[in-house]
């Protein structure tokens, strides 16, 4: 299962880490996802939801 927000579709962003000598190495910025039980179509389901969607009340927790 991909680490993508069930509500808004937020996914990892990619960039570079820069050392003191400015050498670039690839890295990824993961979204703050929580695995929670939500209600979808009247049935409980486990899904990854970002904390922004949880705080905004975009999903109903089971």
Legacy VTK file of the C-alpha trace (Angstrom):
# vtk DataFile Version 3.0
C-alpha trace
ASCII
DATASET POLYDATA
POINTS 62 float
0.000 0.000 0.000
1.392 3.352 -1.025
2.027 6.004 1.624
-0.526 8.451 0.223
-3.182 10.390 2.142
-6.598 8.809 1.603
-8.358 12.171 1.742
-6.221 14.704 -0.137
-3.743 12.495 -2.012
-0.656 14.021 -0.400
2.419 11.910 -1.183
6.180 12.040 -0.567
8.043 14.965 -2.101
11.603 14.540 -3.352
14.579 16.835 -3.028
18.205 16.939 -2.014
20.115 17.006 1.235
22.992 19.476 1.182
26.099 18.796 3.249
28.394 21.481 4.603
30.417 21.246 1.373
27.162 21.558 -0.647
27.355 17.982 -1.965
23.828 16.979 -2.973
22.341 13.588 -2.107
18.806 12.535 -2.894
16.234 12.429 -0.097
12.484 12.303 0.330
10.182 14.452 2.408
7.454 12.174 3.791
4.021 13.547 4.605
2.933 13.217 8.248
0.597 10.256 7.718
-1.216 8.356 10.441
-2.834 4.946 9.989
-6.349 5.430 11.374
-9.714 3.688 11.204
-12.135 5.782 9.157
-15.737 5.308 8.070
-16.142 4.958 4.306
-19.459 3.957 2.699
-20.803 3.054 6.142
-18.030 0.555 6.905
-14.883 1.022 8.984
-11.614 0.881 7.077
-7.944 1.402 7.947
-6.272 4.071 5.840
-3.374 6.497 5.882
-4.566 10.055 6.508
-2.347 13.125 6.838
-2.555 15.101 10.063
-3.804 18.185 8.231
-6.897 16.284 7.050
-7.424 14.774 10.521
-7.264 18.187 12.157
-9.592 19.751 9.548
-12.146 16.966 10.034
-12.126 15.852 6.395
-12.523 12.208 7.474
-14.719 10.678 10.146
-12.893 8.389 12.523
-14.485 5.036 13.348
LINES 1 63
62 0 1 2 3 4 5 6 7 8 9 10 11 12 13 14 15 16 17 18 19 20 21 22 23 24 25 26 27 28 29 30 31 32 33 34 35 36 37 38 39 40 41 42 43 44 45 46 47 48 49 50 51 52 53 54 55 56 57 58 59 60 61
